[in-house]
Each structure stands twice: as structure tokens, then as C-alpha cells.
Amino acid sequence: MTDPHDPYRPGRPDQAWVPPAPEPPGPALPWPSTSAPAAAPGDAAYPSAIGLHGLWDDKPARLPERRRRGVGAIATLGLVLVALAAGALGGAAYPYLTRAQVVEIEVAADAERDTLVAGSIAATADEVIRSVVSLEVRGQTGVSTGSGFVLSADGYILTNNHVVSEADSGAVVTVILWDGSEHVGELVGRTVNYDLAVLRIDRDDLDALVLGDSDAVVVGDAVIAVGAPLGLDGTVTTGIVSAKNRPVVAGGQAEQAFINAIQTDAAINPGNSGGPLVNTAGEVIGINSAIAQPPGRTEATGSVGLGFAIPSNQVRRTAAELIETGTATYPVIGVLLDTSYVGEGVQVVTGADATDGPAVSPDGPADRAGIRPGDVILAIDGRPVTQPDELIVAIRAKAPGDAVLLTVRSGTGDARELRMELDEAVSN
């Protein structure tokens, strides 16, 4: 009999061993709350003896309002997207190892490493796992957990914004290294728009992972996800790159993240947030950030083979800005897009009210290039777009100052190509 509180419970009653028929994608929903109040043994909410952290609350998610959207907003992928930070009930036990114990573990690991085949999943995982960290965030709403990885030897740690966003409200972030040692993480900077955050701990001897070239990734490449799903640190799963340039929006209206995502079928679950997706060379090609759930679900039930990662090339630029200034920037063209438009391409709104602002920002890149209200944008850099989110994430994947080529049609006229240089906006 299936435990109704099991986070992996199936979506419908078991039917012997016959798999359920696939369902079409449903509407995208905001992330559900992923934190849970702290509980003590004996409380009804305390996890069972199997030790899986991450029971989800049952508050229904609210559908986002349909409204006009500009370059600071995005339409949604037709799936339920959920954040991957897991709510932890009670504190996880992370024992601190003495130096002698660490040396003993290292000697045993070196002996085991000698038997690993170079280039194998086991060898890659062995190289990566020491640089992956578990995160525990204790705030007013309780305790939640997530993942991250070492960005540089002098203590910089990269993770998702939605994992540590409460740090701005006084929450304490604890970084647990592979040896079990715990360190208080100082928030260096975070960005809602790209769902990235940088922490720093007082260490200068860490093993950093290398950020690879996400543009070189091709569909079918083997990948490995490492993190702490449901609080189970050091978990390794494998799969392939299922798709590239997947337009994904996750989060509520107030805190939306825009991802030109790498899609993978590697098993990714709540708690994997902020952990690395690496190639077989051990290079980070993405940051695991969101998963899809079947339509009709308002809470996460675990991996369904549709995980999404922020490409490493985006991470490289944004992380550098966060470390240098504490804030991040993103590119804009200065138009509002009409999400109610049905037809080829995406349409600039024909008018706008005081709340939304002008259809075309005065003296913005689009205005200077000659785009007008009601124009239809057919492609960016030769890649056709049919939904507003496709255009927005394609722009967000660039950097301010980059040039883009838009294919635009006015009224019933012929399409023309307009080149423009992207302006800069400061991320919230």
C-alpha cells in the first residue's frame, strides 16, 4: 500500500505493473512553498525512520495572472515547474570529522580511486563530489535544504537564489562540506531574474569546479547531476542532455526567474537546487534549478525525467557580477509583448496603460532600430520565435552591449531585419 505522505507516491493508484499513459503538458504554476516548520520527534509532521527530508506543504499554488509582459517578464512553459529547495523537518545530522578521520578517508578513497576507469561516471563523480556542498537555511519559516558547489578555492560558493533568498531576512545559511564540516555562509549577492546566488565561507583551501562551455553542449551528451536531494548529500544521478534553449520561467509573479535552460532526464529532485550538472570531463555545464511535474499537480512529487539547468555560460557572467558588485545586470530591448496575440511570431502591444508603461521604450534599442507598437517579431539571430518566452529568454541569455538581429514585420508588409545593441537593466 502506498504511503500518502511519501514524496515519491505515484499520481494515481497502482495498476499492477502497467505504466500510466502519458499526459499532455498542463499550465505552468508558481513554485509551491518549499520550506517547512521545524518539527521534533513525536510531532505528526516528523519524517519517518527512512530519513527522507523534504515533506511539502499542501497549500495550492496560484495561477499567474495573464497580462501584458515586457522584457522584464515572460510567458510560461506549459508544465508545472517547481523549485528544488527541499523543506527539511528538524536538523540533519552532519558529523564533523577530525583531521585524522579525514586523512583516513582520503587514504581509503585514494586506494579506491586507483581502481576507477578514467572517463567513467564513477571517476567523474569521484572528482566532482568533494566540491559539492549541502546548504541548510534556518529562517522564520523553518528549515530548508539545497545544494551548491565551490566556485573558487578562496571560499566562494554558487547556488540558486531561491535556496538562500531568506538570508536577506536574517536567515542563517550553513554550508556543509564533503567532510561534514559546517561553516556559516555569508551572502555575497543574489539575483531573482537569473535565480543565482553567491555565498562565501571562511576557507581558502577548497577544490573548485571548472565552469565548462555550455554552448558546446549537444543534445544526447551524457551528464551527471550531483547534490543533496531531500537532504541526502553526495547523491549522484546520470542522464543525457534532452534539449537545449528550453524557455523556462519559474517562481511567482513577484520573483520570476528566466532560464534559457538545458533540459536533462537525469533524476533531479527537491534539494538538488544549486547543485552542478557536469559533463563526463567533470566540467559544470549547468546549475540544476527546476523540475516539471504532470499537469494538475500543485506540489512536487519527485523527478519525472524533466529537469532544467541554468547554462554555465550564463552562470559565469552573472556570478562574476555578483562577486564584484553584489548585484547582477540583464539585457533589454525595450518593448512590451502581447501574450494574448495568436499568430506567427510575437507581437509588440499596440498600446499600454500607465501600469505597464509604453509599448516601445523611448530611445531604447527597439525604438532606435525602428520597431513600433503592433510590430511582429518573427526571429532573433535567425532563430524563429513563436511565444513571448522564447524571445525573452533568448535576449536574457545575452549580455548588455551585445548586438542582436531581429526579423520584424509591420502590418501586412514584408519582413525586414533590424540590428540593435542591447541596453542594461539592474536585476532585482
ZIMODA-V562682 format. One record per residue. N is the residue number from 1. RES is the residue in one letter. SS is DSSP state (hx for helix, st for strand, lp for the rest). NEAR is the number of other ideal C-beta (glycine too) atoms within 12 Angstrom. D_LAST is the distance of its C-alpha to the last C-alpha in Angstrom with 2 decimals. Layout:
# ZIMODA-V562682
N | RES | SS | NEAR | D_LAST
N | RES | SS | NEAR | D_LAST
This chain:
# ZIMODA-V562682
1 | M | lp | 7 | 46.42
2 | T | lp | 15 | 42.63
3 | D | lp | 14 | 40.75
4 | P | lp | 13 | 38.53
5 | H | lp | 22 | 35.99
6 | D | lp | 19 | 35.89
7 | P | lp | 36 | 32.37
8 | Y | lp | 24 | 34.28
9 | R | lp | 20 | 36.53
10 | P | lp | 21 | 37.39
11 | G | lp | 25 | 36.25
12 | R | lp | 16 | 39.86
13 | P | lp | 12 | 43.15
14 | D | lp | 13 | 44.65
15 | Q | lp | 12 | 47.20
16 | A | lp | 7 | 49.33
17 | W | lp | 7 | 47.82
18 | V | lp | 10 | 47.11
19 | P | lp | 11 | 43.44
20 | P | lp | 15 | 41.68
21 | A | lp | 10 | 41.35
22 | P | lp | 12 | 37.95
23 | E | lp | 18 | 35.82
24 | P | lp | 11 | 33.90
25 | P | lp | 21 | 30.09
26 | G | lp | 22 | 28.82
27 | P | lp | 25 | 25.76
28 | A | lp | 36 | 22.35
29 | L | lp | 36 | 21.14
30 | P | lp | 32 | 17.99
31 | W | lp | 45 | 18.09
32 | P | lp | 36 | 20.61
33 | S | lp | 31 | 20.20
34 | T | lp | 46 | 21.05
35 | S | lp | 38 | 21.94
36 | A | st | 37 | 25.42
37 | P | lp | 23 | 27.20
38 | A | lp | 26 | 29.31
39 | A | lp | 20 | 32.91
40 | A | lp | 13 | 36.19
41 | P | lp | 14 | 39.18
42 | G | lp | 8 | 41.17
43 | D | lp | 14 | 38.29
44 | A | lp | 13 | 38.19
45 | A | lp | 25 | 34.68
46 | Y | lp | 22 | 35.66
47 | P | lp | 32 | 35.59
48 | S | lp | 16 | 38.92
49 | A | lp | 7 | 40.78
50 | I | lp | 16 | 39.36
51 | G | lp | 17 | 36.29
52 | L | lp | 31 | 33.58
53 | H | lp | 41 | 30.39
54 | G | lp | 46 | 27.85
55 | L | lp | 42 | 29.42
56 | W | lp | 41 | 27.05
57 | D | lp | 24 | 27.06
58 | D | lp | 16 | 28.58
59 | K | lp | 17 | 26.23
60 | P | lp | 16 | 26.00
61 | A | lp | 31 | 22.77
62 | R | lp | 18 | 21.99
63 | L | lp | 16 | 22.11
64 | P | lp | 27 | 19.16
65 | E | lp | 15 | 20.30
66 | R | lp | 17 | 21.60
67 | R | lp | 21 | 20.35
68 | R | lp | 31 | 19.77
69 | R | st | 36 | 16.78
70 | G | st | 34 | 15.47
71 | V | lp | 43 | 13.85
72 | G | lp | 32 | 10.50
73 | A | lp | 34 | 12.51
74 | I | lp | 38 | 15.28
75 | A | lp | 33 | 18.68
76 | T | lp | 40 | 19.64
77 | L | lp | 37 | 22.02
78 | G | lp | 23 | 25.20
79 | L | lp | 33 | 25.04
80 | V | st | 36 | 23.86
81 | L | st | 49 | 20.94
82 | V | st | 47 | 20.34
83 | A | st | 48 | 18.28
84 | L | lp | 55 | 20.53
85 | A | lp | 59 | 20.06
86 | A | st | 51 | 23.44
87 | G | st | 46 | 24.39
88 | A | st | 47 | 27.13
89 | L | lp | 34 | 30.01
90 | G | lp | 27 | 31.38
91 | G | lp | 25 | 30.91
92 | A | lp | 32 | 31.72
93 | A | lp | 16 | 34.51
94 | Y | lp | 27 | 33.56
95 | P | lp | 14 | 36.70
96 | Y | lp | 16 | 36.54
97 | L | lp | 19 | 39.01
98 | T | lp | 13 | 41.39
99 | R | hx | 12 | 41.77
100 | A | hx | 11 | 45.11
101 | Q | hx | 16 | 43.61
102 | V | hx | 20 | 40.91
103 | V | hx | 14 | 43.69
104 | E | hx | 15 | 45.71
105 | I | hx | 20 | 42.89
106 | E | hx | 19 | 42.28
107 | V | hx | 14 | 46.01
108 | A | hx | 14 | 46.19
109 | A | hx | 21 | 43.12
110 | D | hx | 14 | 44.69
111 | A | hx | 12 | 47.86
112 | E | hx | 15 | 46.07
113 | R | hx | 22 | 44.02
114 | D | lp | 13 | 47.30
115 | T | lp | 14 | 48.08
116 | L | lp | 18 | 44.86
117 | V | lp | 13 | 45.20
118 | A | lp | 16 | 43.05
119 | G | lp | 16 | 40.39
120 | S | lp | 19 | 40.75
121 | I | hx | 28 | 38.00
122 | A | hx | 21 | 39.46
123 | A | hx | 22 | 39.38
124 | T | hx | 32 | 35.79
125 | A | hx | 31 | 34.66
126 | D | hx | 31 | 36.65
127 | E | hx | 33 | 34.86
128 | V | hx | 41 | 31.33
129 | I | hx | 36 | 31.60
130 | R | hx | 27 | 31.88
131 | S | hx | 36 | 28.44
132 | V | st | 47 | 26.73
133 | V | st | 50 | 25.60
134 | S | st | 49 | 25.26
135 | L | st | 53 | 22.56
136 | E | st | 44 | 23.37
137 | V | st | 49 | 20.85
138 | R | st | 31 | 22.68
139 | G | st | 28 | 20.99
140 | Q | lp | 15 | 22.14
141 | T | lp | 22 | 22.16
142 | G | st | 30 | 24.34
143 | V | st | 37 | 24.16
144 | S | st | 52 | 22.38
145 | T | st | 51 | 22.93
146 | G | st | 57 | 21.45
147 | S | st | 51 | 22.13
148 | G | st | 56 | 21.06
149 | F | st | 50 | 22.98
150 | V | st | 41 | 23.97
151 | L | lp | 39 | 22.26
152 | S | lp | 27 | 24.58
153 | A | lp | 17 | 27.76
154 | D | lp | 18 | 26.45
155 | G | lp | 29 | 24.37
156 | Y | st | 35 | 20.97
157 | I | st | 50 | 20.05
158 | L | st | 54 | 17.65
159 | T | st | 55 | 16.57
160 | N | lp | 54 | 14.17
161 | N | hx | 48 | 11.02
162 | H | hx | 47 | 12.85
163 | V | hx | 54 | 15.78
164 | V | hx | 48 | 14.55
165 | S | hx | 40 | 11.61
166 | E | hx | 31 | 14.34
167 | A | hx | 33 | 14.88
168 | D | hx | 19 | 12.57
169 | S | hx | 16 | 15.16
170 | G | lp | 14 | 18.15
171 | A | lp | 26 | 18.93
172 | V | st | 25 | 21.10
173 | V | st | 42 | 20.45
174 | T | st | 36 | 23.78
175 | V | st | 46 | 24.21
176 | I | st | 36 | 27.59
177 | L | lp | 35 | 29.17
178 | W | lp | 31 | 31.88
179 | D | lp | 32 | 34.63
180 | G | lp | 23 | 33.40
181 | S | lp | 25 | 32.34
182 | E | st | 29 | 29.40
183 | H | st | 29 | 26.94
184 | V | st | 24 | 24.19
185 | G | lp | 39 | 20.85
186 | E | st | 25 | 18.71
187 | L | st | 33 | 14.95
188 | V | st | 34 | 14.29
189 | G | st | 35 | 10.60
190 | R | st | 39 | 8.31
191 | T | st | 41 | 5.82
192 | V | lp | 32 | 5.81
193 | N | lp | 40 | 6.76
194 | Y | lp | 48 | 9.58
195 | D | lp | 48 | 10.27
196 | L | st | 48 | 11.30
197 | A | st | 50 | 11.88
198 | V | st | 44 | 14.57
199 | L | st | 42 | 17.10
200 | R | st | 34 | 20.21
201 | I | lp | 32 | 23.65
202 | D | lp | 19 | 26.77
203 | R | lp | 26 | 28.63
204 | D | lp | 14 | 29.73
205 | D | lp | 16 | 31.98
206 | L | lp | 29 | 29.82
207 | D | lp | 26 | 30.43
208 | A | lp | 29 | 27.43
209 | L | lp | 40 | 27.03
210 | V | lp | 24 | 27.06
211 | L | st | 34 | 24.35
212 | G | lp | 30 | 26.48
213 | D | lp | 21 | 26.28
214 | S | hx | 35 | 24.75
215 | D | hx | 19 | 26.11
216 | A | hx | 17 | 29.56
217 | V | lp | 34 | 29.28
218 | V | lp | 19 | 31.62
219 | V | lp | 17 | 32.16
220 | G | lp | 16 | 34.68
221 | D | lp | 31 | 33.68
222 | A | st | 28 | 34.19
223 | V | st | 45 | 31.16
224 | I | st | 43 | 30.84
225 | A | st | 50 | 28.13
226 | V | st | 47 | 28.19
227 | G | st | 51 | 26.54
228 | A | lp | 49 | 27.25
229 | P | hx | 42 | 27.47
230 | L | hx | 43 | 28.37
231 | G | hx | 40 | 28.63
232 | L | lp | 31 | 31.29
233 | D | lp | 39 | 30.27
234 | G | lp | 28 | 31.63
235 | T | st | 32 | 31.88
236 | V | st | 34 | 32.51
237 | T | st | 33 | 32.62
238 | T | st | 28 | 33.48
239 | G | st | 30 | 33.28
240 | I | st | 26 | 32.64
241 | V | st | 35 | 29.98
242 | S | st | 30 | 30.48
243 | A | st | 26 | 28.40
244 | K | st | 33 | 25.93
245 | N | st | 32 | 23.23
246 | R | st | 37 | 22.83
247 | P | st | 39 | 20.06
248 | V | st | 46 | 18.25
249 | V | st | 44 | 15.56
250 | A | st | 52 | 15.13
251 | G | lp | 40 | 13.69
252 | G | lp | 26 | 13.95
253 | Q | lp | 23 | 12.90
254 | A | lp | 15 | 10.14
255 | E | lp | 27 | 8.69
256 | Q | lp | 37 | 10.07
257 | A | st | 50 | 10.47
258 | F | st | 50 | 12.40
259 | I | st | 46 | 15.30
260 | N | st | 41 | 18.29
261 | A | st | 49 | 20.06
262 | I | st | 49 | 23.29
263 | Q | st | 40 | 25.35
264 | T | st | 44 | 27.87
265 | D | lp | 29 | 30.64
266 | A | lp | 40 | 30.52
267 | A | lp | 33 | 30.45
268 | I | lp | 52 | 26.92
269 | N | lp | 43 | 26.52
270 | P | lp | 53 | 24.26
271 | G | lp | 52 | 23.74
272 | N | lp | 54 | 23.55
273 | S | lp | 55 | 19.73
274 | G | lp | 58 | 18.70
275 | G | lp | 54 | 22.32
276 | P | st | 54 | 23.63
277 | L | st | 56 | 25.41
278 | V | st | 46 | 28.06
279 | N | lp | 39 | 30.88
280 | T | lp | 27 | 34.49
281 | A | lp | 25 | 34.20
282 | G | lp | 36 | 31.67
283 | E | lp | 31 | 28.82
284 | V | st | 45 | 25.32
285 | I | st | 42 | 24.59
286 | G | st | 54 | 21.78
287 | I | st | 57 | 19.61
288 | N | st | 58 | 20.75
289 | S | st | 55 | 18.00
290 | A | st | 51 | 19.55
291 | I | st | 46 | 23.05
292 | A | st | 40 | 24.80
293 | Q | st | 40 | 27.29
294 | P | lp | 32 | 30.20
295 | P | lp | 21 | 29.82
296 | G | lp | 19 | 30.38
297 | R | lp | 32 | 28.85
298 | T | lp | 27 | 26.21
299 | E | lp | 33 | 26.15
300 | A | lp | 45 | 26.31
301 | T | lp | 31 | 29.87
302 | G | lp | 34 | 29.42
303 | S | lp | 34 | 29.45
304 | V | lp | 29 | 31.03
305 | G | lp | 24 | 30.77
306 | L | lp | 33 | 27.55
307 | G | st | 50 | 24.80
308 | F | st | 49 | 21.78
309 | A | st | 54 | 20.37
310 | I | st | 51 | 17.64
311 | P | st | 40 | 19.88
312 | S | hx | 38 | 20.49
313 | N | hx | 30 | 20.21
314 | Q | hx | 43 | 16.53
315 | V | hx | 48 | 16.21
316 | R | hx | 30 | 18.22
317 | R | hx | 31 | 16.11
318 | T | hx | 44 | 12.69
319 | A | hx | 42 | 14.45
320 | A | hx | 26 | 16.18
321 | E | hx | 29 | 13.16
322 | L | hx | 34 | 11.83
323 | I | hx | 30 | 15.44
324 | E | hx | 16 | 16.04
325 | T | hx | 17 | 13.19
326 | G | lp | 22 | 10.99
327 | T | lp | 26 | 7.92
328 | A | lp | 38 | 8.00
329 | T | st | 30 | 8.76
330 | Y | st | 39 | 9.99
331 | P | st | 38 | 13.15
332 | V | st | 38 | 14.13
333 | I | lp | 45 | 17.66
334 | G | lp | 31 | 17.19
335 | V | st | 48 | 18.91
336 | L | st | 40 | 18.75
337 | L | st | 42 | 20.57
338 | D | lp | 33 | 23.13
339 | T | lp | 28 | 22.95
340 | S | lp | 16 | 26.42
341 | Y | lp | 27 | 28.05
342 | V | lp | 13 | 30.71
343 | G | lp | 16 | 32.30
344 | E | lp | 19 | 32.00
345 | G | lp | 30 | 28.64
346 | V | st | 45 | 25.62
347 | Q | st | 36 | 26.01
348 | V | st | 42 | 24.10
349 | V | lp | 30 | 24.49
350 | T | lp | 22 | 27.59
351 | G | lp | 18 | 26.10
352 | A | lp | 23 | 23.14
353 | D | lp | 12 | 22.97
354 | A | lp | 7 | 21.23
355 | T | lp | 11 | 18.42
356 | D | lp | 25 | 17.57
357 | G | lp | 23 | 18.42
358 | P | lp | 26 | 20.90
359 | A | lp | 30 | 21.89
360 | V | st | 35 | 21.72
361 | S | lp | 28 | 19.62
362 | P | lp | 14 | 22.28
363 | D | lp | 12 | 22.82
364 | G | lp | 29 | 20.09
365 | P | hx | 34 | 21.18
366 | A | hx | 37 | 22.65
367 | D | hx | 24 | 24.38
368 | R | hx | 21 | 25.90
369 | A | hx | 31 | 27.10
370 | G | lp | 20 | 28.82
371 | I | lp | 36 | 26.90
372 | R | lp | 26 | 27.73
373 | P | lp | 25 | 27.00
374 | G | lp | 28 | 28.77
375 | D | lp | 36 | 28.84
376 | V | st | 37 | 28.60
377 | I | st | 48 | 26.80
378 | L | st | 29 | 29.05
379 | A | st | 26 | 27.77
380 | I | st | 39 | 25.39
381 | D | lp | 25 | 27.25
382 | G | lp | 13 | 30.19
383 | R | st | 24 | 28.51
384 | P | st | 21 | 29.08
385 | V | lp | 32 | 26.33
386 | T | lp | 22 | 27.36
387 | Q | lp | 32 | 24.18
388 | P | hx | 41 | 20.91
389 | D | hx | 35 | 19.01
390 | E | hx | 33 | 21.27
391 | L | hx | 48 | 20.37
392 | I | hx | 40 | 16.59
393 | V | hx | 41 | 16.52
394 | A | hx | 38 | 19.19
395 | I | hx | 43 | 17.13
396 | R | hx | 46 | 14.02
397 | A | lp | 38 | 16.65
398 | K | lp | 33 | 17.50
399 | A | lp | 26 | 16.23
400 | P | lp | 26 | 15.76
401 | G | lp | 17 | 19.37
402 | D | lp | 26 | 20.91
403 | A | st | 21 | 23.50
404 | V | st | 36 | 23.86
405 | L | st | 26 | 26.91
406 | L | st | 38 | 26.64
407 | T | st | 29 | 29.76
408 | V | st | 37 | 29.90
409 | R | st | 26 | 32.58
410 | S | lp | 23 | 33.24
411 | G | lp | 15 | 35.42
412 | T | lp | 11 | 38.33
413 | G | lp | 12 | 38.49
414 | D | lp | 12 | 38.34
415 | A | st | 21 | 35.16
416 | R | st | 21 | 34.12
417 | E | st | 21 | 31.83
418 | L | st | 30 | 29.21
419 | R | st | 22 | 27.56
420 | M | st | 33 | 24.37
421 | E | st | 24 | 22.02
422 | L | lp | 33 | 18.31
423 | D | st | 32 | 16.11
424 | E | st | 23 | 12.87
425 | A | st | 25 | 9.43
426 | V | st | 20 | 6.59
427 | S | lp | 33 | 3.78
428 | N | lp | 24 | 0.00
